[in-house]
Amino acid sequence: MSIHKFSSLILALSVCTALSACQTAQSTDAHLRTSSVDGAIARSSDYARKSSKSPAHLERTYKKDPANETNAVDYAVALREKGHLQRAAVILEPFAKAKNASSLSASEYAAVQLADGNYEAAEKYAQKAVIADEANYKAYHRLGIALDTQSMHQEAERAYRKGLELWQGDPTTIMNNLALNLASQGYLDESIEILLKAQDVAPQRVEIERNLRIVTALKQADGAPAPKPGKKPEIIEN
């Protein structure tokens, strides 16, 4: 099947969703579920964390010391999870746009831009995040999504593969996004192989099962057009 017939597949299939700490944020033309650079992340300090504190507590902590980057990022994560993207962006900008911005701020700012549908800005800051910390696997994931949404599928594939190589915790979201990226390039056999591996890791994930059925059906259809666009890639991460 030609690559052209799969050029919009990454927009046609809903990507993996439920990981342990997830939330929904609004994008310009689809619901793009996002997470803070959340969850069990041990390798680097340059990651946002899923806070056990309430948004109100995070707000008070931030306002007491708005120059503290950790406080700012934690509060911005809480805002993004609630869909308050403009406020989150305003809080993060002084840190993310600094000349020597940390991977922490740049990656979270990229996540806000993704959630708001600003894919070129998301690409820029995800790139900045991985330059600041080349072990920031979630920044690679976000970079892949930003590139995919701009139809830069080969570049996105490289970012996904690097993120997956470095990944810690449940990898099924990035595996699923990589699989759909490969399907968008016409590599259906490899896409199916990765989806099957993701299904082995998380057999309860209905999104993976559904995407596996769709990609398998596309392979069997031998030339049938891809489904109409639905959800864009999502970045719910463990």
Buried (B, 14 or more C-beta within 10 A) or exposed (E): BEEEBBBBBBBBBBBBBBBBBBBBBBBEEBBBBBBBBBBEBEEBEBBBBBBEEEBEBBBEBBEEEEEBBBBBBBBBBBBBBBBBBEBBBEBBBBBBEEEEBBBBBBBBBBBBBBBBBBBEBBBBBBBBBBEBBBBBBBBBBBBBBBBBBBEBBEBBBBBBBBBBEBBBBBBBBBBBBBBBBBBBBBBBEEBBEBBEBBBEEBEEBEBBBEBBEBBBEBBEEEEEEBBEBEBBBBBBBB
